Amino acid sequence: MMLDATERRIIEATQAGLPLSPAPYAEVAAQLGLKEREVIDLLRDLQARGVIRRIGIAPNHYALGMVANGMSVWDVDDAAASDLGARVGNLDFVSHCYLRPRALPRWPYNLFAMVHGRSREEVEEKRAEIAALLGAACRQGDILYSTRILKKTGLRIGRQGKA
């Protein structure tokens, strides 16, 4: 999929985040010598074409006091995994949820759900809610707690087409 020069400039200007301001698209437009409506329309088109997946907020959960972070892992019956995964992903305390293949015999888990809390006790309470929602379709579960913050970024495009 080819990008024109303006699309590439918009991606380069926004890939690390939008300005924290009342009019972020206007600021990007001013930086690039474009109109705000052009930036909005081009970003919408890039999203519709699948070049960008989404535009969303990514808060620093540590700064918000959410210092206990655990990836809950579940061994869920395959026939129910998609439906249950969607329900778990819709819980307001789950930041992301996805299905992955098992790596038997050592790793039986196929459903993953990231949970954040102010304490491990709070995360364990949320984990218990997930377990109750999964019910009999869940054979077992565990939780892997974060021990350090890793830099989280998506793909960054560079100049002259270098990624």
MIKOLMAR-403797 format. One record per atom (N, C-alpha, C): residue in three letters; y negated, z, x. Coordinates in steps of 0.2 Angstrom, whole numbers, plus 5000, padded with zeros to 4 digits. Layout:
N
ALAYZX;...
! end
This chain:
163
MET500650005004;MET500050005000;MET499450005005;MET499049955003;MET498449945008;MET497849985005;LEU497450015009;LEU496750045007;LEU496250005009;ASP495649995005;ASP495149955008;ASP494650015012;ALA494149985015;ALA493750035020;ALA493450085016;THR493250075010;THR492950135006;THR493450185004;GLU494050165002;GLU494550205000;GLU494750255006;ARG494850225011;ARG495050255017;ARG494450305019;ARG493850295019;ARG493250335020;ARG493250395015;ILE493450385009;ILE493450435004;ILE494050485006;ILE494650455007;ILE495150495009;ILE495050545015;GLU494750505020;GLU494550545027;GLU494050605025;ALA493650595021;ALA493050635019;ALA493350695015;THR493850685011;THR494150735006;THR494850765008;GLN495150745013;GLN495850765014;GLN495950835016;ALA495350865019;ALA495450935021;ALA495150975016;GLY494950945010;GLY494650985005;GLY493950965003;LEU493750974996;LEU493150964994;LEU492651014996;PRO491950994996;PRO491451044998;PRO491451104992;LEU491351164994;LEU491351214989;LEU490651224987;SER490551184981;SER489851174978;SER489851164971;PRO489351164967;PRO489351144960;PRO489451074959;ALA489351034964;ALA489350964963;ALA489750934970;PRO490350944970;PRO490750924977;PRO490750844977;TYR490850814972;TYR490950734972;TYR490250704974;ALA489650734972;ALA489050714974;ALA488950724981;GLU489150784984;GLU489050794991;GLU489450744995;VAL490050724993;VAL490550674996;VAL490150604996;ALA489950594990;ALA489550524989;ALA488950524994;ALA488550574994;ALA487950574999;ALA488150565006;GLN488750595008;GLN488950595015;GLN489150525016;LEU489450485011;LEU489650415012;LEU489250365010;GLY488650385008;GLY488150335005;GLY488450294999;LEU488750334995;LEU488950304988;LEU488650344983;LYS488850324976;LYS488650354971;LYS489150404969;GLU489050464965;GLU489550514963;GLU490050474959;ARG489850434954;ARG490250404949;ARG490750364953;GLU490550324959;GLU491050284963;GLU491550324966;VAL491350384969;VAL491850434972;VAL492350454966;ILE492150474961;ILE492550504955;ILE493050444953;ASP492750384952;ASP493150334950;ASP493750304955;LEU493450304961;LEU493950284966;LEU494550334967;LEU494350404967;LEU494850454968;LEU495350444962;ARG495050434956;ARG495550434950;ARG495950374951;ASP495750314953;ASP496150254954;ASP496650264960;LEU496450304965;LEU496950314970;LEU497550364967;GLN497350404963;GLN497850444960;GLN498350404955;ALA498050364951;ALA498450324947;ALA498850274950;ARG498650254956;ARG499150214960;ARG499650244965;GLY499550314964;GLY500050354968;GLY499850364975;VAL499250344977;VAL499050354984;VAL498950424986;ILE498650464981;ILE498550534981;ILE498950564975;ARG499250624976;ARG499650654970;ARG499250694966;ARG498750734968;ARG498350774964;ARG497750794968;ILE497250824964;ILE496750854967;ILE496750924963;GLY496750974967;GLY496851044965;GLY496551094970;ILE496551154967;ILE496251214971;ILE496851244975;ALA496751264981;ALA497251294985;ALA496951364987;PRO496951414983;PRO496651474985;PRO497051514991;ASN496751544995;ASN497051585000;ASN497251654997;HIS497951654995;HIS498151714992;HIS498151774995;TYR498151775002;TYR498051835006;TYR497351865005;ALA496851825005;ALA496151845004;ALA496051874997;LEU496451854992;LEU496451874985;LEU496851944984;GLY497151964990;GLY497552024990;GLY498352024988;MET498551954988;MET499251944987;MET499551934994;VAL499751994996;VAL500052005003;VAL500752005003;ALA501152014998;ALA501852014998;ALA502051944995;ASN502351904999;ASN502551834997;ASN503251824998;GLY503651804993;GLY504351794993;GLY504551724990;MET505051694994;MET505351634991;MET505951654988;SER505951654981;SER506651674978;SER507051614978;VAL507651624979;VAL508151574979;VAL508751594974;TRP508951544970;TRP509451554965;TRP510051504965;ASP510651524964;ASP511151484963;ASP511251474955;VAL511051414953;VAL510951404945;VAL511451344944;ASP511851354938;ASP512251304936;ASP511851234936;ASP512151184939;ASP511851114939;ASP511651084932;ALA512051104927;ALA511951074921;ALA511251104918;ALA511051164920;ALA510451194917;ALA509951194922;ALA510051174928;ALA509551184933;ALA508851154932;SER508851094929;SER508151054928;SER507751094923;ASP508151114917;ASP507751144912;ASP507551214914;LEU507951254917;LEU507751314919;LEU507251314924;GLY507351264929;GLY506851264934;GLY506151244931;ALA506051204926;ALA505451194923;ALA505151254920;ARG505551294917;ARG505351354914;ARG505151404919;VAL505451414924;VAL505251454930;VAL504651434933;GLY504551364934;GLY503951344937;GLY503351354932;ASN503451364926;ASN502851374921;ASN502651444921;LEU503051494924;LEU502851564924;LEU502151564928;ASP501751604926;ASP501051614929;ASP501051644936;PHE501551674938;PHE501651704944;PHE502051664949;VAL502251604947;VAL502651564952;VAL502151504954;SER502051504961;SER501551454963;SER501851384964;HIS502551384966;HIS502851324966;HIS503651334965;CYS503951284962;CYS504651294961;CYS504951224961;TYR505551224964;TYR505851154965;TYR506651164966;LEU506951104965;LEU507651104965;LEU507851074972;ARG508351094976;ARG508551064982;ARG509351064982;PRO509651024986;PRO510351024986;PRO510651084990;ARG511151114988;ARG511551164991;ARG511751144998;ALA511851195003;ALA512151175009;ALA512851225010;LEU513351205006;LEU513951245005;LEU514351245012;PRO514651295014;PRO514751355010;PRO514251405012;ARG513851395017;ARG513351445019;ARG512751455014;TRP512551405011;TRP511951415007;TRP512051385000;PRO512151434995;PRO512351414988;PRO511751394984;TYR511151404986;TYR510551404982;TYR510351334980;ASN510151324974;ASN509851254972;ASN509151264969;LEU508951324967;LEU508251324964;LEU507851374968;PHE507251354969;PHE506851394974;PHE506151404970;ALA505951464970;ALA505251484967;ALA504851534971;MET504251514973;MET503851554977;MET503451604973;VAL503451664974;VAL503151724971;VAL502751764975;HIS502151774973;HIS501651814976;HIS501451874973;GLY501351934976;GLY501151994973;GLY500752034978;ARG500452094976;ARG500052134980;ARG500552184984;SER501152184982;SER501652234985;SER502352204984;ARG502852224988;ARG503552194988;ARG503752224981;GLU503552284979;GLU503852304972;GLU503652264967;GLU502952234967;GLU502752194962;GLU503152124962;VAL503252104968;VAL503652034969;VAL504352044966;GLU504652104967;GLU505352124965;GLU505352124957;GLU504852154954;GLU504752154947;GLU504752074944;LYS504352034947;LYS504351964945;LYS504951934946;ARG505351944952;ARG505951914953;ARG506451934948;ALA506451994945;ALA506852024940;ALA506751984933;GLU506051964932;GLU505851924926;GLU506251854927;ILE506251824933;ILE506551764934;ILE507251764933;ALA507551814935;ALA508351824934;ALA508451834927;ALA508051874923;ALA508151874916;ALA508151814912;LEU507651774914;LEU507551704911;LEU508151654913;LEU508351664919;LEU508951624921;LEU509651644918;GLY509651704916;GLY510251734912;GLY510951714915;ALA511351694911;ALA512051684913;ALA512151614917;ALA511651574917;ALA511751514921;ALA511651524928;CYS511451584930;CYS511251604937;CYS511851644940;ARG512151624945;ARG512751654948;ARG512551714953;GLN511951694957;GLN511651744962;GLN511051724964;GLY510651764967;GLY509951754969;GLY509851794975;ASP509251784979;ASP509051824984;ASP508251804985;ILE507951844990;ILE507251824991;ILE507151834998;LEU506751785001;LEU506551775008;LEU505851795008;TYR505651845011;TYR504951865012;TYR504651835018;SER503951815017;SER503551785022;SER503451845027;THR503451825034;THR503251875039;THR502651855043;ARG502451795042;ARG501851765045;ARG501551715041;ILE500851695042;ILE500551645038;ILE500651575043;LEU500851525040;LEU500951465043;LEU500351415041;LYS500151375045;LYS499651325043;LYS499951275038;LYS499651275032;LYS499851225027;LYS499451175026;THR499651115028;THR499251055026;THR499650995025;GLY499450945021;GLY499750885019;GLY499650835025;LEU499850775024;LEU499750725028;LEU499050705029;ARG498850695035;ARG498150675037;ARG498150605039;ILE497750565037;ILE497650505040;ILE497050505045;GLY497150465050;GLY496650465055;GLY496250395055;ARG495850385060;ARG495450325060;ARG495950265063;GLN495750205061;GLN496150145063;GLN496950155061;GLY497050185056;GLY497750185053;GLY498150235056;LYS497950275061;LYS498450325064;LYS498450385059;ALA499150405058;ALA499250465054;ALA499250525059;
! end
